[in-house]
Amino acid sequence: MKIIAAGAFGLEAIIKRELIALGYDAHVDQPGRVCFAGDWLAVCRANLWLRTADRVLIEVLKFDSPDFEALFETVKAFDWSEYLPADAQFPVNGKSRLSTLTSVPAIQRSVKKAIVESLMRVHDTSHLPESGAEYPIEIALLNDTATVTLDTTGASLHKRGYRTLNAEAPLKETLAAALIDLSVWHPDRLLVDPFCGSGTIPIEAAMIGMNIAPGLHREFACEQWPVVGSTTWADAKQAAHDLIRHDRELQIIGCDRDNRVLELARFHADKAGVKNQLRFEHRDFNNLESGVEYGCIVTNPPYGERLEDEDAVRELYEDIPVVMKHLPTWSLFLITSFPGFELTIGKEADRRRKLYNGRIQCTYYQYLGPRPPRGYFPDHRNPSEVPLD
């Protein structure tokens, strides 16, 4: 099957790397979509292991669709019983860009009707109860080319299952994992998030360090599909359980000046199974110091999106060079939409990358500290014993 890992713009290269690490020959098909070939086990493994993608889709059809007749007849001619049983629920969502067919509701109705007629013909029935498992279908038109996909994921992959309590402006788990991937952090180094909020970046780092599959404790749409088979899912999950590094000793610390969100962070770390691999501290950013060398700061600070917050955020950012002066061997990785960030802190980043935090266009600023010298061995200590002052 042609399988698509769909994600946010700007993360395609990371998703591709993740798929290659899983053993698949992946390539970027178009912005936001990375493709690879695989079977149902590959679908299960991609859903379980992809940290930065949003969902895993199967490309069912791709064809020229200049008018409704071509759309309807091509979808109708396909044998949908390959995927859908007679009792399947199959909601159809659509989108259209730069195409002759522009009415999304009409496109959705046409595809739905075509699939109904195909299934009634193949299953030799005049009634489809739609009382079974759900098979979400998407029809996307781009430049008069129609792509019909089957969503195997269901709820977006950023919903790992551990964040059940909400905080203000939470960072998506998929973006947090991408920020860590784009940093120089390694499980042997200290990682600090001084604006950790409800704990997403430290928790994602701990899951990476322990090699915990991000989808291990949630459900997926295709788990209920007979065509996949329960043993396929059982094998994929057992393999993921076996690969967890319970012996890993990590040094990960999250800080925030809001005690309320720190309680949420501790709760989420417990739910994620990583509470013993990190700690959370009540601490202002300008009080951040450490005797540990070669640490990494990976963080998502306030942006000042509201005009009334802009001055406070500027003052906060002006503290960054003061804090980093006391951490000369550390690297800083920070995402923000704040205009003139480099001018504010008085230093150009070594690298920059455009990313989206939800619908907010941001820049990921990367300030690289010196590399640890050859033969450097980090001081492995329990997170509760790592000094930050």
C-alpha positions in Angstrom: 0.0 0.0 0.0 1.0 3.6 -0.5 1.0 5.1 3.1 1.2 8.8 3.8 2.5 10.3 7.1 0.8 13.7 7.2 2.2 16.5 9.4 2.6 20.2 9.8 4.5 22.3 7.2 8.2 22.5 8.0 8.4 19.1 9.7 8.6 16.9 6.6 12.3 16.2 6.9 11.9 15.1 10.5 9.0 12.8 9.7 11.1 11.3 6.8 14.0 10.6 9.2 11.6 9.0 11.6 10.3 6.7 8.9 13.8 5.8 7.7 14.7 4.9 11.3 11.7 2.5 11.3 13.2 0.9 8.2 11.0 2.4 5.5 12.1 4.1 2.2 10.3 7.4 2.7 10.1 10.5 0.5 8.4 13.9 0.7 5.5 13.7 -1.7 4.3 17.3 -1.2 4.3 19.9 1.6 3.0 18.2 4.8 3.0 14.7 3.3 5.7 12.0 3.5 5.1 8.7 1.6 6.3 5.2 2.0 5.2 1.7 1.0 4.2 -0.9 3.5 1.7 -3.4 4.8 -0.7 -3.3 7.7 2.1 -3.9 10.2 3.8 -0.8 8.8 0.6 1.2 9.4 0.5 0.0 13.0 4.2 0.8 13.6 3.9 4.2 12.0 1.0 5.1 14.2 2.8 3.9 17.3 6.2 5.4 16.7 5.9 8.6 14.7 6.5 11.5 17.1 6.2 14.5 14.8 3.4 13.5 12.3 -0.3 14.2 12.8 -1.8 11.1 11.2 -1.2 8.0 9.0 -3.2 7.7 5.8 -3.6 5.1 3.1 -3.8 6.4 -0.4 -6.7 4.5 -2.0 -7.1 6.4 -5.3 -5.4 9.2 -7.2 -6.8 10.3 -10.6 -7.6 13.3 -12.8 -11.0 14.8 -11.8 -11.9 17.7 -14.1 -15.7 17.3 -13.5 -18.2 15.5 -11.2 -18.7 12.6 -13.7 -15.0 11.7 -13.5 -15.0 12.0 -9.8 -18.2 9.9 -9.2 -17.5 7.2 -11.8 -13.9 6.6 -10.8 -14.7 6.3 -7.1 -17.7 4.1 -7.8 -15.6 1.7 -10.0 -13.2 0.9 -7.2 -13.8 -2.2 -5.1 -14.3 -0.6 -1.7 -14.8 -4.0 0.0 -11.0 -4.3 0.0 -11.1 -1.9 3.0 -14.8 -1.4 4.1 -17.1 -4.2 5.4 -20.8 -4.0 4.8 -21.5 -2.3 8.2 -18.6 0.2 8.0 -19.2 3.8 9.1 -17.4 6.0 6.5 -17.7 9.7 7.0 -16.3 11.7 4.0 -14.4 14.9 4.5 -13.1 17.0 1.6 -11.0 20.0 0.5 -10.3 21.6 -2.8 -7.6 24.0 -4.0 -6.9 25.3 -7.5 -9.5 23.0 -9.1 -12.6 23.2 -11.3 -14.7 21.5 -8.6 -14.9 24.1 -5.8 -17.9 23.1 -3.7 -16.6 20.9 -0.9 -20.0 19.8 0.3 -21.0 18.7 -3.2 -17.6 16.9 -3.6 -18.2 15.1 -0.3 -21.7 14.0 -1.3 -20.6 12.7 -4.7 -17.8 10.6 -3.2 -20.1 9.3 -0.4 -22.8 8.3 -2.9 -20.1 6.6 -5.2 -18.8 4.5 -2.3 -22.3 3.5 -1.2 -23.1 2.3 -4.7 -19.8 0.4 -4.9 -20.4 -1.3 -1.6 -24.0 -2.2 -2.3 -22.9 -3.8 -5.6 -20.0 -5.8 -4.2 -21.8 -6.9 -1.0 -25.0 -7.5 -3.0 -27.2 -5.5 -0.6 -29.6 -2.6 -0.8 -28.9 -1.4 2.7 -25.7 -0.3 4.5 -26.4 0.1 8.2 -23.1 2.0 9.0 -23.2 0.5 12.5 -19.7 -0.9 12.7 -16.2 0.5 13.0 -15.4 4.0 11.6 -13.3 4.4 8.4 -12.7 8.1 7.9 -12.3 9.0 4.3 -10.9 12.2 2.8 -11.2 13.5 -0.8 -8.6 16.2 -1.6 -8.6 18.0 -4.9 -5.5 19.9 -6.0 -5.1 21.2 -9.6 -7.9 18.9 -10.7 -6.2 15.8 -9.3 -8.2 13.9 -6.8 -6.6 11.9 -4.0 -8.8 9.7 -1.9 -7.3 8.6 1.4 -8.3 6.4 4.4 -7.4 7.8 7.8 -6.0 5.0 10.0 -5.2 7.2 13.0 -8.5 8.8 14.2 -7.7 11.5 16.8 -4.5 13.3 15.8 -1.2 11.7 16.8 -0.3 14.6 19.0 -2.9 13.2 21.5 -0.6 10.7 23.2 -3.0 10.1 26.1 -1.0 11.5 28.9 -2.1 15.1 28.8 -5.6 15.0 30.2 -5.6 18.3 32.1 -5.5 21.6 30.2 -3.2 24.6 30.7 -3.2 27.9 28.9 -1.6 27.8 25.4 -0.2 24.3 25.6 2.4 23.2 23.0 1.4 20.3 20.8 3.3 17.1 21.6 4.3 16.7 18.0 5.9 20.1 17.9 7.6 19.6 21.2 9.2 16.4 19.8 10.3 18.2 16.7 12.0 21.0 18.8 13.9 18.3 20.6 14.8 16.5 17.4 16.1 19.8 15.9 18.3 20.5 19.0 21.7 18.9 19.8 20.3 17.3 23.0 21.2 13.7 23.6 20.0 11.5 26.4 23.5 11.8 28.0 23.1 15.6 28.4 21.2 17.7 30.8 18.0 19.3 29.2 16.2 22.2 30.9 13.0 23.9 29.8 12.8 27.1 31.9 9.2 27.9 30.6 7.9 24.3 30.8 4.2 25.1 31.5 2.3 21.8 31.8 5.5 19.9 30.9 5.2 18.9 27.3 8.9 19.4 26.2 10.4 17.6 29.3 7.9 14.7 29.0 8.5 14.3 25.3 12.3 14.3 25.9 12.0 11.7 28.6 9.9 9.5 26.3 12.5 9.9 23.6 15.3 9.1 26.1 13.5 6.0 27.3 12.5 5.0 23.8 8.8 4.9 24.7 6.6 4.8 21.6 4.4 7.9 21.7 1.3 6.0 20.7 1.7 3.1 23.1 -1.1 4.2 25.5 -3.8 5.4 23.1 -6.2 3.9 20.6 -6.3 4.3 16.8 -9.2 4.2 14.3 -7.8 1.1 12.5 -7.5 -1.0 15.7 -11.2 -1.9 15.1 -10.8 -2.8 11.4 -11.0 -6.6 10.6 -8.8 -6.1 7.6 -5.9 -5.2 9.9 -6.2 -8.1 12.4 -5.9 -7.9 16.1 -2.7 -10.0 16.1 -1.0 -7.4 13.9 -1.7 -4.7 16.5 -0.7 -7.0 19.4 2.6 -7.8 17.7 3.4 -4.2 17.1 2.5 -3.1 20.6 4.5 -6.0 22.2 7.6 -5.1 20.2 7.2 -1.5 21.3 6.9 -2.5 25.0 10.1 -4.7 24.6 12.1 -1.7 23.3 11.5 0.6 26.3 14.8 1.6 28.0 13.8 1.2 31.6 17.5 1.3 32.6 18.1 4.8 31.1 19.2 7.5 33.5 18.2 10.9 32.2 18.7 14.5 33.4 15.7 16.5 32.4 14.3 19.5 34.4 11.3 21.7 33.7 10.9 25.0 35.4 8.1 27.6 35.6 7.1 30.4 37.9 3.5 29.1 38.0 3.0 26.4 40.7 -0.4 25.5 39.3 0.9 24.4 35.9 3.8 22.6 37.6 1.3 20.4 39.3 -0.2 19.6 35.9 3.2 18.8 34.6 3.9 16.4 37.4 0.5 14.7 36.9 1.2 14.4 33.1 4.7 13.0 33.7 3.2 10.3 35.9 0.6 9.4 33.3 3.3 9.2 30.7 5.3 6.8 32.8 8.4 9.1 33.1 8.0 10.8 36.4 11.2 9.2 37.8 13.3 10.5 34.8 12.7 14.2 35.3 11.8 16.9 37.9 9.9 20.1 37.9 11.0 23.2 39.8 9.3 26.5 40.8 11.8 28.9 39.4 12.1 32.3 37.6 14.1 32.2 34.4 16.5 34.9 35.6 17.5 32.7 38.5 18.6 29.9 36.3 22.2 28.8 37.0 24.0 25.4 36.9 27.4 23.9 37.5 26.6 21.2 35.0 28.4 21.7 31.6 27.2 21.2 28.1 23.5 21.4 29.0 20.7 22.2 26.5 17.8 24.6 26.9 14.8 23.7 24.7 11.9 26.0 25.3 8.7 27.6 24.2 8.5 30.9 26.1 5.7 33.5 26.0 5.4 35.2 22.6 3.6 38.5 23.5 0.8 37.8 21.0 -1.4 40.3 22.8 -0.2 44.0 22.7 -0.5 44.4 26.4 2.0 41.6 27.0 4.6 42.8 24.5 6.6 45.0 26.9 6.8 42.2 29.5 7.9 39.7 27.0 10.6 42.0 25.7 11.9 42.5 29.2 11.9 38.7 29.6 13.9 38.2 26.4 16.4 40.9 27.4 17.3 38.6 30.4 18.3 35.8 28.1 21.9 37.0 27.3 22.4 37.7 31.0 21.4 34.1 32.0 23.3 32.5 29.2 26.5 34.4 30.2 26.5 32.1 33.3 26.1 29.0 31.1 28.9 29.4 28.6 29.0 25.8 27.5 25.2 25.4 27.0 23.1 25.5 23.8 19.9 27.4 23.5 16.9 26.4 21.4 13.9 28.7 21.5 10.7 29.0 19.4 8.8 32.3 19.3 6.8 34.6 17.0 8.2 37.7 18.7 9.3 40.2 16.0 12.9 41.3 16.2 13.9 38.5 18.7 17.6 38.5 17.7 17.8 42.3 17.9 16.2 42.2 21.4 18.8 39.8 22.8 21.6 41.3 20.8 22.8 38.1 19.1 22.1 36.4 15.8 21.2 32.7 15.9 23.5 30.1 14.5 20.5 28.5 12.8 16.9 29.4 12.2 13.9 27.4 11.1 10.4 28.5 10.2 7.8 26.4 12.1 4.1 26.7 12.9 2.8 26.6 16.5 -0.8 25.9 15.6 -1.6 28.7 13.1 1.1 31.0 14.5 4.1 31.3 12.2 7.2 31.2 14.4 11.0 31.0 14.2 13.0 28.3 15.9 16.3 30.1 17.0 19.2 27.8 17.6 22.3 29.0 19.5 25.0 26.3 19.6 27.4 26.0 22.5 30.7 24.3 22.2 30.8 20.5 21.6 31.8 18.4 24.6 35.5 17.4 24.3 36.4 13.9 23.2 36.4 11.6 26.2 33.9 13.8 28.1 31.6 11.6 30.3 28.6 13.3 31.8 27.9 13.1 35.5 25.0 10.6 35.7 22.8 11.6 38.6 19.1 11.2 39.4 17.2 14.2 38.1 16.4 15.1 41.7 20.1 15.6 42.5 21.1 17.7 39.5 21.9 21.3 40.7 20.4 24.3 39.0 22.0 27.0 41.2 
